[in-house]
Amino acid sequence: MNIKDLLKKVRKIELKTKGLSNQVFSGSYKTRFKGRGMSFSEVRQYQYGDDVRNIDWNVTARTNEPHVKIFEEERELTFMLLIDVSGSSFFGTSLLTKMELATEIAATLAFSANANNDKVGAVFFSDKVEQFIPPQKGKPHIMRILKSMINAKPSNAKTNLVEPLKYLTNIIKKRCTAFLLSDFMCTDYENAVKLAANRHDTIGIHLFDPLEVEMPDIGLMPFVDAESGQTKWVDTSSLIVRNNYNESYRENLDYFKNTFLRNGADVLSLSTNKSYWGPLIQFFKERRT
């Protein structure tokens, strides 16, 4: 994609998501996210009623007077977007591909955070971390993230959710709010979710296409695995084949939901054939600290 077409597409996404970004975190914006940090402000003499756990023993020893550390709530939040750019993310049979849906959701979240003067960063991944964009403020920075998403060309087509979650845990030391956007077509990532959710406010956004939920009865059809590139002829008229296909999808979805919820993370599922605006707004309205 040349730079002119890229800028046109980024601008189109910005205009489309601008209205929604003003609504997503409206109201008590800061209360939508858990784990707002406390930063050191000053040291003062101990007063009756102060928490003894906040006593600064070094200053107390120097002055022979009890002193306590005073903390204040950090007003600046950090948001991380973990974006699945593996082969299956470019699949779509309806309004949008999963990657296009992820881009619009990411834009909505990023512009909302920017409007509240918060930092946004991104991790693009396949079966490894493809690109890391450190969190910063400002519209030009968000535009850079969107351009990277639109131009994403992963070096591998497969998915591994362990890698981006481990990377997040290792590289972002201060507590942040992390959105993981993926189709979650894999398992065995619970330990990584547990570690990430223990440090960060973690939200899994499951993106899916209707054709992935239920196989239609349309006879003998070629199916191409987006991650392996292999083509397989499938008899979709077989009830057993369709049931196995549908069951596989449900097992992955159940694993995703149970894994995230069990470890204190939130979940949301969004389809490529329906508007994501309503569900996204409702999700954040219902979030509480």
Helices and strands as residue ranges (DSSP letters): H 3-24, G 29-32, E 38-45, G 52-54, H 57-63, E 67-73, E 78-84, G 87-90, H 98-115, E 119-125, E 129-136, H 139-150, H 162-171, E 177-182, H 190-199, E 201-208, H 210-213, E 220-224, E 231-235, H 239-262, E 266-271, H 277-286
